[in-house]
Amino acid sequence: MAERAGAARWRTSAALRPLVSEIWVWRVGAGPPGTHQGVSSGHLTVTLCIEGSVELLRKPDPVRGAGRFAASVAGLHASPAVIATGEPQAGLQLALTWRGARALLGLPAAEILGDVVDLADLWPQVGSLLDRLHAAPTWTRRCALLDAALCRIAARRPARGGPPPEVGLAWDRLVGSGGAARVAALADEVGWSARHLGEQLRRETGLGTKTLARVIRFERACGLLRHSPATAPASTAEVAAVCGYADQQHLAREFRALAGTTAGSWLAERPGSGVTEAR
């Protein structure tokens, strides 16, 4: 799911980066009741609330039901979640890779595909971690504390099983191409059939090759829209061309399918950084 309004980004330490791409911090005040779309991306999302909680009105997989969480992890998904807004909240959010799911949660990302689960079920120590994050005096200290805690968890957790190396290679090629890599060429590079590659990626992440490419490309498009210079914001037409969409309307359809909203509405929910201490 996507970052929250009033957020700022913290770049994780080099040792942690293969597992957690970045940490977001956010604070929102009380407002009228409404909803926020949790959009599809190539990352799992870990949310840690130090004030308030997150209420899921609809999980990406609707049959999973709803829920309210102080700490949660959302699996990969190719449809949006619906999150209640209006209550004051503050917290930290992690963009977790599928490798991070293995190293930090002890399970393949496929096990929580389309779901949002209570983090306490996977991290028994999360309550203590939330207390320490709440007690830290600044967002910078909180991010540094969380970064260090995650490094310790990864170091303590023994490696178990894991997918064949071809899965990692295929994933890295997909990400490196911004989701534009051709499935046939990718399968040929790793020495598997396209069908077997899709099965192996689905076993690890929950999504097949084409769907992974789709959400990775969409995540790239969202990043370009979100982080273009304020003095010269990128247009959806420009981003569509850079990311390899057929045209602006193709990207607009993807926003409807993967974010449940329009690009303009999505951007309006995400004004400039609201937490200045975070790097």
Summary of the structure (lengths in Angstrom):
residues: 279
radius of gyration: 18.2
end to end distance: 21.1
largest distance: 54.1
contacts: 925
relative contact order: 0.17
helix: 44%
strand: 20%
